[in-house]
Amino acid sequence: MHVAIRALGMTGTALLGAGLMKECSNYFRGKVVDPPAWSVTNKVAFVTGATSGIGLAFTQSLLDRKCTVYATFRNEGRSETLRKMAEQYAELLLVKADFDTEENLNTAIAETQKAVGNRKVDLLVLNAGYFEKKANKFGTLEGAALAKSFQVNTIAPLMMTQALSPNLDKSDKPTVVFISSRRGSIARNREENYQGRLGYVSSKTAANSIFSSLSMSLTKYRILLLHPDAVLSNFPSVQPDRISPEESVKGMISVIESPTKTGTFVDRKGRSIPW
């Protein structure tokens, strides 16, 4: 070997070294870019509540990963950013959907089924949520506001999952992601003495129970319950150190692409949250 290198001279040695480095680089680069088993790249996704915040950031991140994305919006006057994205990306298909009443939910389901047809859906992100003071502070509670909290935060995610199940069944690895909250954790709320959010926390707790149960019966699906962290959005928060929707979604996609087991309740860093 030493004789061969001497025969090549300095220039030949440099070329040989460069060639070996290139081959090694290509080898290890190939190992790095192998997509994870649960990759969201080049998939078909459906995202609810995509007008702003987490839903909008999820939509953009999935488009960046070459996905076809169906995204729901509620109010045309507040969905300008999403509509501009749809003009830019042919892969973004918008569905008007409101979930706040049984009638509106049924209409949303019909519009969803019309838009998706019999095409497959690989990833369902259930992000749409609702918060109102009259549903949360004891002493000023109103039944209609409480009912709306459960309609949007609990019933709608379940019914949308059921409506899209024929499409999810067409995927080799269907994934359902419910954007929950650590406030849906009974144990965590007692530990932190968290109060004044009765409608919100109870509707998230109920949904957690529903999707935990579904993870046992829908064995082909992987169902994840994700806490996005305290995010800068329209939702009220008492936490001072809130992160951007983009940072939150980046973490949650990492969890989705990791081998996290179905029925798991975790935060954006994959840390387990008690029920």
Secondary structure, 3 states (H helix, E strand, C coil): CHHHHHHHHHHHHHHHHHHHHHHHHHHHHHHHHCCCCCCCCCCEEEECCCCCHHHHHHHHHHHHCCCEEEEEECCHHHCHHHHHHHHHCCCEEEEECCCCCHHHHHHHHHHHHHHHCCCCCCEEEECCCCCCHHHCCCCCCCHHHHHHHHHHHHHHHHHHHHHHHHHHCCCCCCEEEEECCHHHCHHHHHHHCCCCCHHHHHHHHHHHHHHHHHHHHCCCCEEEEEECCCECCCCCCCCCCCECHHHHHHHHHHHHHCCCCCCEEEECCCCECCC
